Amino acid sequence: MSEPAAVDLEKGGEEPGTGRRGRGDRASGGAAARRAARSGGGPGQQLTYIRREIPLYEVLNEEGLTLIEKNADTVLEEVGIIFRDDPETLAMWKDAGADVRGDRVHFPKGLPRSLLKTAPSIYTQHARNPERSVQIGGNATVFAPVYGPPFVRDLDGNRRYATIEDFRNFVKLAYMAPSIHHSGGTVCEPVDVPVNKRHLDMIYSHIRYSDKPFMGSVTAPERAEDTVAMAKIVFGDDFVENNTVLTSLINANSPMVFDDTMLGALKVYARHNQACIVTPFILAGAMSPVTVAGTLTQVLAEVLAGAAVTQLVRPGAPVLFGTFASSISMQSGAPTFGTPEPSLVSYGAAQLARRLGLPFRTGGSLCASKIPDAQAAYESANTLNSTILAGTNFVLHAAGWLEGGLASCYEKFMMDIDQLGMQQKFAQGVDLSENGQAMDAIRQVGPGSHYLGCDHTQANFQTAFYRSSIADNNSFEQWEAEGSKPAHQRANELARRWLETYEAPALDQGIDEALLAFIRQKKESMPDAFT
């Protein structure tokens, strides 16, 4: 039987990712809707947060989970956790019944766990555009961009310190990316703005250039207070106090230390009913034991102690079980990513979080590569796959991470969001509806023919398969004729097109003026500081 001739099932229509759409413009029907469904959409064609329909992958049985929980309780009771330079937190722990010795707290078995019973297992983080609000917890997965790098790898191939313009660009790209559900936080560190004032410009950028949910500043308690104040300008005082509109990243200073800066920010957000991701930042072998079980024990102990503080401050405040676990090269000490052991830690930590009834954060598109090359792709894919299969609820660093977190990369951002769209499609699971079973197609085609022209294919081809906006699947001759472009060059061109066609979401003029007045007053109240 001869091979069927190629059939062009769709003629015309824009290239995925190049359409220009502004705020609130949804692909609600026709060709635009079909393109959005098959490719993860283009700018403005937003996908909602993921509702996972696939089973969870679990690596620990009941015996293993019980053992790690027992070991963590032993660590909390016998070794203890340091709460450095924070008399207020130490006093709260003493009042709660913990054994406080200097700045080290020893916990009676079960105390932190009992406090966390008041924390919600599922909550909503509200966006200023209600259609962008996201569920945190349960079967939901939310993708957020890279967080924290001081450097960028820009569209001209330069590695340099990040600026506020870079920050705005990444916020714009995240706003336009259909598979990014959250604007994130410090998408890069804008070093051209004074340290004590840059948080104001960063929070304003999230509000002005996106209408997705965003994260608050944690570099000082007063900066967390500024974040809450700006959120209240947008949402109103009562709404903020009774709903969650901010998420914050609170890192433990592993091993087994929380410092006053992180605790100060945590208490600000918890006091105002805003979410905290309590995250041990682990490089196994340096900041935790070299074994998976030992690392999980320490992670659980640190999360229990840190997350419970939110409930001491305000019972019912949302808090996430976070972990950032990587390994190190035992030869050089450098962090490594995409390796098996951190994936096992992520799987195990997700199970422990579910047993606690807390939403879970881990993973992303992590790599140690210096450029968006094969190493970056393999390591990011390995990390992202385990992130999805673990059942992660909030995924930080989902796009743009490069160089072990030292650089935010424009090209890798675009390559990563393409992969996130694929993961969103994968997480939908198998369609077992009548259409999904395709029995009418099998009957119509019968033996020895092909499905290209049958009714079922004609009705479904536009949404049947995910279409990448980055990958080239054409013939060698066509690829060569179009310039022999590698993936990172195609990503570069796509990023440039998106930024050229960006349109800001609408923002009430009164709110904008109030935000700018607040920022102006705060900046004028203090001299610049760059340390």
C-alpha positions in Angstrom: 0.0 0.0 0.0 1.4 3.4 -0.9 2.0 6.1 1.7 -0.9 8.6 1.7 -0.1 11.9 0.2 0.4 14.8 2.7 -2.8 16.6 3.3 -2.9 20.3 4.3 -5.9 20.2 6.7 -5.7 23.9 7.5 -4.8 26.8 5.1 -4.3 30.3 6.2 -4.4 31.6 9.7 -1.7 33.3 11.8 1.5 31.6 13.0 1.1 30.5 16.6 2.3 33.1 19.0 2.2 36.1 16.7 -1.4 37.4 17.1 -1.9 40.6 18.9 -4.5 40.6 21.7 -5.1 43.0 24.5 -6.6 42.6 27.9 -9.7 40.4 28.2 -9.5 39.3 24.6 -10.2 35.6 24.8 -10.1 33.2 21.9 -13.8 32.2 22.4 -14.6 30.7 19.1 -13.6 30.0 15.5 -10.0 29.7 14.3 -8.6 31.6 17.2 -10.0 29.2 19.7 -8.8 26.2 17.8 -5.3 27.7 17.6 -5.3 28.4 21.3 -6.3 24.9 22.2 -3.8 23.1 20.0 -0.7 25.3 20.7 -1.3 26.7 24.2 -2.5 29.9 22.6 -0.8 33.1 21.5 -0.4 36.4 23.3 -3.6 37.1 25.2 -5.1 33.7 24.6 -4.8 32.7 28.2 -5.2 29.2 29.6 -6.7 28.8 33.1 -4.6 27.1 35.8 -4.2 23.4 35.4 -6.8 21.0 36.8 -4.8 17.7 36.8 -6.7 14.7 35.5 -3.7 12.3 35.7 -2.7 10.1 38.7 0.0 11.2 41.2 3.3 9.5 41.1 4.4 8.4 44.6 7.7 7.0 45.7 7.1 6.3 49.4 4.7 3.8 51.0 3.0 4.2 54.3 6.0 2.7 56.2 8.4 5.1 54.5 6.2 8.2 55.1 5.7 7.3 58.8 9.4 6.8 59.3 10.3 10.2 57.9 7.5 11.9 59.9 8.9 10.2 63.0 12.4 11.3 62.3 11.3 14.9 61.6 9.5 14.9 65.0 12.7 13.7 66.6 14.7 16.5 64.9 12.3 19.1 66.1 12.3 17.8 69.7 16.0 16.9 70.1 17.9 19.1 67.7 15.6 22.1 67.4 15.2 25.0 65.0 16.9 28.4 65.4 14.8 31.5 65.0 17.6 34.1 64.8 17.3 37.6 66.2 13.5 37.5 66.5 12.4 37.8 70.1 8.7 38.1 69.1 8.7 34.7 67.4 10.5 33.1 70.3 8.0 34.5 72.7 5.1 33.2 70.6 6.7 29.7 70.6 7.2 29.8 74.3 3.5 30.8 74.9 2.5 27.9 72.6 4.3 25.4 74.8 7.7 25.0 73.1 11.0 24.7 74.9 12.9 27.9 74.1 16.6 27.9 74.8 18.2 31.1 73.7 17.3 31.4 70.0 16.8 27.7 69.6 13.3 26.2 69.9 12.7 22.5 70.8 9.2 21.3 70.0 7.0 18.8 71.9 6.0 16.0 69.5 3.1 17.0 67.4 3.0 20.7 68.3 3.7 22.3 64.9 1.5 19.7 63.2 -1.4 20.5 65.5 -1.1 24.2 64.8 -1.2 23.7 61.0 -4.6 22.1 61.2 -6.1 25.6 60.9 -4.3 26.3 57.6 -6.4 25.8 54.5 -5.7 23.0 52.1 -7.2 24.9 49.2 -7.6 28.6 48.7 -7.9 31.2 45.9 -5.3 33.8 45.1 -7.3 36.6 43.6 -6.0 38.6 40.6 -7.1 42.1 39.8 -8.8 40.6 36.7 -11.1 37.9 38.3 -10.7 35.7 35.2 -7.0 35.3 36.1 -7.6 34.2 39.7 -6.0 30.9 40.5 -6.7 28.0 42.9 -3.8 26.9 45.1 -4.1 23.4 46.3 -6.1 20.3 45.5 -5.8 19.1 41.9 -4.7 22.6 40.6 -1.2 23.4 39.3 -0.2 27.0 38.8 2.9 28.0 36.7 4.9 31.1 37.7 8.1 32.5 36.1 11.7 32.4 37.3 12.5 34.2 40.6 15.5 36.0 41.8 18.4 36.2 39.3 20.6 39.2 39.3 21.7 38.7 35.7 19.9 38.4 32.4 20.9 36.8 29.1 19.3 39.3 26.8 18.0 39.1 23.2 21.4 40.3 21.9 23.2 37.4 23.5 24.7 39.5 26.3 25.0 38.3 29.9 24.7 41.4 32.1 23.1 42.7 35.2 19.4 43.0 35.1 17.6 46.4 34.9 14.1 47.5 35.7 13.4 47.5 31.9 14.3 43.8 31.9 11.9 43.3 34.8 9.1 44.9 33.0 9.8 42.9 29.9 9.6 39.6 31.7 6.3 40.7 33.4 5.0 41.5 29.9 6.1 38.2 28.5 4.5 36.3 31.4 1.3 38.3 31.0 1.2 37.3 27.3 2.1 33.7 27.8 -1.0 31.5 27.8 0.7 28.7 29.9 1.9 31.1 32.6 -0.9 31.5 35.2 0.9 33.8 37.6 3.1 36.9 37.2 5.5 35.7 39.8 7.7 37.9 41.9 11.4 38.9 41.4 11.5 37.8 37.8 15.0 39.4 37.8 16.7 41.7 40.2 16.8 45.3 38.8 20.1 46.4 40.1 19.8 49.9 38.5 17.3 50.8 41.1 18.3 51.4 44.8 17.9 48.3 46.9 15.6 50.0 49.4 13.3 51.3 46.7 13.3 48.7 43.9 10.5 46.7 45.5 8.1 49.6 44.8 8.9 49.6 41.1 8.7 45.8 41.0 5.3 45.6 42.6 4.0 48.4 40.4 5.3 46.6 37.3 3.3 43.5 38.2 0.2 45.6 38.8 0.5 47.9 35.8 1.8 45.5 33.1 -0.1 42.4 34.0 -3.5 41.5 35.5 -2.4 38.1 36.8 -1.8 37.3 40.4 1.7 38.2 41.7 4.1 37.8 44.6 5.2 40.3 47.3 8.5 41.6 48.5 10.3 39.7 51.3 13.6 41.4 51.6 12.6 43.4 54.7 9.4 43.5 56.8 8.7 47.1 55.9 8.9 46.2 52.2 6.3 43.5 52.8 4.2 46.2 54.5 4.6 48.4 51.4 3.4 45.4 49.2 0.3 45.0 51.3 -0.4 48.7 51.2 -0.1 48.7 47.4 -2.4 45.7 47.2 -5.0 47.5 49.3 -4.9 50.4 46.8 -5.8 47.9 44.1 -8.2 45.6 45.9 -9.4 47.6 48.9 -8.6 47.2 52.6 -11.4 44.8 53.5 -11.0 42.6 50.5 -7.2 42.1 51.2 -7.8 41.4 54.9 -10.4 38.8 54.1 -9.0 37.3 50.9 -5.6 36.3 49.5 -4.2 38.5 46.8 -0.5 38.0 47.5 1.9 35.1 47.7 5.4 35.4 49.3 8.5 33.2 49.2 9.9 32.6 52.7 13.1 30.6 52.6 14.6 28.8 55.5 18.3 29.4 56.0 19.0 25.7 55.9 20.1 23.8 57.8 17.5 24.4 60.5 17.6 28.2 60.8 15.1 31.0 60.1 16.4 34.5 60.1 14.7 37.7 61.3 14.3 39.1 57.7 12.3 36.1 56.4 10.4 35.8 59.7 9.5 39.5 59.6 8.1 39.3 56.1 6.3 36.1 57.0 4.6 37.7 60.0 3.5 40.7 57.9 1.9 38.6 55.2 0.3 36.1 57.7 -1.1 39.0 59.8 -2.9 40.3 56.7 -4.2 36.8 55.6 -1.7 36.6 52.7 0.0 33.4 51.6 3.5 32.3 52.5 5.5 29.6 50.8 7.8 28.3 53.5 10.6 26.7 51.6 13.8 25.1 52.8 16.4 26.0 50.2 18.4 22.8 50.0 21.6 21.9 48.2 21.9 18.3 49.4 25.3 17.4 50.6 26.0 21.0 51.8 22.7 22.1 53.4 21.2 18.7 54.1 22.4 15.1 54.3 23.5 13.5 51.0 20.6 10.9 51.2 17.0 11.4 50.0 15.5 10.2 53.2 17.8 12.4 55.3 17.0 15.4 53.2 13.2 14.8 53.4 13.5 14.5 57.2 15.2 17.9 57.4 12.8 19.5 54.9 9.8 18.3 56.8 11.2 19.5 60.1 12.0 23.0 58.7 8.6 23.3 57.0 6.7 22.3 60.1 8.5 24.8 62.3 8.3 27.7 59.8 4.8 27.2 58.5 3.4 26.8 62.0 4.5 30.4 62.7 1.9 31.7 60.3 -0.8 30.0 62.4 0.6 31.5 65.6 0.3 34.9 63.9 -3.1 34.3 62.4 -4.9 30.9 62.5 -6.3 30.2 59.0 -3.7 32.2 57.1 -2.7 30.4 53.9 0.7 28.7 53.9 2.3 26.3 51.4 4.7 23.5 52.0 7.7 24.5 49.8 10.9 22.8 48.9 13.7 23.7 46.7 16.0 20.7 46.6 19.0 20.3 44.4 22.2 18.2 44.7 25.8 19.3 44.4 28.8 18.0 42.6 30.8 16.2 45.3 33.9 17.1 43.2 33.4 20.9 42.7 30.6 21.8 45.1 28.6 23.3 42.3 24.8 22.9 42.2 23.5 20.3 39.8 20.0 20.1 38.3 17.8 17.5 36.5 19.4 14.6 38.5 17.5 11.7 40.0 17.9 12.4 43.7 16.1 15.9 43.8 13.3 14.4 41.8 12.9 11.7 44.5 12.9 14.5 47.1 10.2 16.3 45.2 8.0 13.3 45.0 8.4 12.4 48.7 7.9 16.0 49.8 4.7 16.2 47.8 3.4 13.2 49.6 4.3 14.7 53.0 2.5 17.9 52.1 -0.6 16.1 51.2 -0.6 14.3 54.5 -0.3 17.6 56.3 -3.1 19.0 54.2 -1.0 21.9 52.8 -0.6 23.0 49.2 2.8 22.1 47.8 5.4 24.1 45.9 8.5 22.8 44.2 10.3 22.3 40.8 10.2 24.4 37.7 12.4 24.4 34.6 15.8 24.2 36.4 19.2 23.8 34.9 22.8 24.7 35.4 23.6 25.4 31.8 24.9 28.9 30.9 23.0 29.1 27.6 19.7 27.7 26.3 21.3 24.5 24.9 20.8 20.8 25.1 22.0 20.6 28.7 19.4 23.3 29.6 16.7 21.4 27.8 17.4 18.0 29.3 17.9 19.3 32.9 14.8 21.5 32.7 12.7 18.7 31.2 13.8 16.2 33.9 12.9 18.7 36.6 9.6 19.8 35.1 8.3 16.3 34.4 8.8 15.3 38.1 7.2 18.5 39.1 4.0 17.7 37.3 3.8 14.1 38.2 4.4 14.9 41.9 1.2 16.9 41.9 2.8 20.2 42.6 0.3 23.0 43.2 2.5 26.1 42.8 5.5 25.9 40.4 8.0 28.7 40.8 10.9 29.0 38.2 8.6 27.5 35.6 10.1 29.6 32.8 13.3 31.5 32.2 15.7 30.0 34.7 19.3 29.6 33.5 22.8 29.2 35.1 21.6 27.7 38.3 19.3 30.6 39.0 21.9 33.3 38.4 20.4 34.5 35.1 16.9 35.1 33.7 17.0 34.3 29.9 14.6 35.7 27.4 15.2 32.9 24.9 14.8 30.1 27.5 11.7 31.8 28.8 10.0 31.4 25.4 11.3 27.8 25.1 10.1 27.0 28.6 6.6 28.4 28.1 6.2 26.2 25.0 7.0 23.2 27.2 4.6 24.4 29.9 1.8 24.3 27.3 2.6 20.7 26.5 2.5 19.8 30.2 -0.9 21.5 30.5 -2.1 19.3 27.6 -0.6 16.2 29.2 -2.1 16.9 32.6 -5.6 16.8 31.0 -5.2 13.0 30.8 -7.1 10.7 28.4 -10.4 11.8 26.8 -12.8 8.9 27.2 -15.8 10.7 25.9 -17.7 9.4 22.9 -15.6 11.7 20.7 -12.4 10.6 22.5 -13.1 7.0 21.8 -13.3 7.7 18.1 -15.3 4.6 17.3 -17.1 6.3 14.5 -13.8 7.0 12.8 -12.6 3.4 13.2 -15.9 2.2 11.6 -15.8 4.8 8.8 -12.2 4.1 7.7 -12.0 0.4 8.2 -9.0 -1.7 7.3 -6.3 -0.6 4.8 -7.2 3.1 4.4 -6.2 6.2 6.3 -7.8 8.7 8.7 -6.7 12.0 7.1 -10.0 12.7 5.3 -12.5 11.0 7.6 -15.3 13.0 9.3 -13.8 12.6 12.8 -10.4 13.9 11.8 -11.9 16.8 9.9 -13.9 17.7 13.1 -11.0 17.3 15.5 -7.7 18.0 13.6 -7.4 21.6 14.8 -7.3 20.7 18.5 -6.1 17.1 18.3 -2.4 17.6 18.9 -0.4 20.3 20.7 1.4 22.4 18.2 4.7 23.9 19.4 5.4 27.6 18.8 9.2 26.9 18.9 9.9 23.5 17.4 10.6 23.0 13.7 9.0 19.9 12.2 9.3 20.8 8.6 11.5 19.0 6.0 15.2 19.7 6.0 14.9 21.6 2.7 12.2 23.9 4.1 14.1 24.4 7.3 17.2 25.3 5.3 15.3 27.6 3.0 14.0 29.5 6.1 17.4 30.2 7.4 18.5 27.0 9.2 17.4 28.5 12.5 18.1 26.7 15.8 15.5 26.6 18.4 17.0 29.5 20.5 16.9 31.8 17.5 13.3 31.0 16.8 12.6 31.7 20.5 14.5 35.0 20.2 12.4 36.1 17.3 9.2 35.1 19.0 10.1 37.1 22.1 10.9 40.2 20.0 7.5 39.9 18.3 5.6 39.5 21.6 7.3 42.6 23.1 6.7 44.6 20.0 3.0 43.8 20.0 2.4 44.0 23.8 -0.6 45.9 25.0 -1.0 46.7 28.7 -4.2 45.5 30.4 -6.5 48.2 31.4 -6.0 49.7 34.9 -8.3 52.2 36.5 -6.8 55.7 36.3 -7.6 56.5 39.9 -5.9 53.4 41.1 -2.8 54.0 38.9 -2.5 57.6 40.2 -2.9 56.4 43.8 -0.1 53.8 43.3 2.2 56.3 41.7 1.6 58.8 44.6 2.3 56.1 47.2 5.5 55.2 45.4 6.6 58.8 45.1 5.9 59.5 48.8 7.8 56.4 49.9 10.8 57.1 47.7 11.0 60.7 48.9 10.9 59.6 52.5 14.4 57.9 52.4 17.8 58.3 50.7 18.9 55.8 48.1 20.7 52.7 49.4 22.5 50.2 47.2 23.4 47.7 49.9 
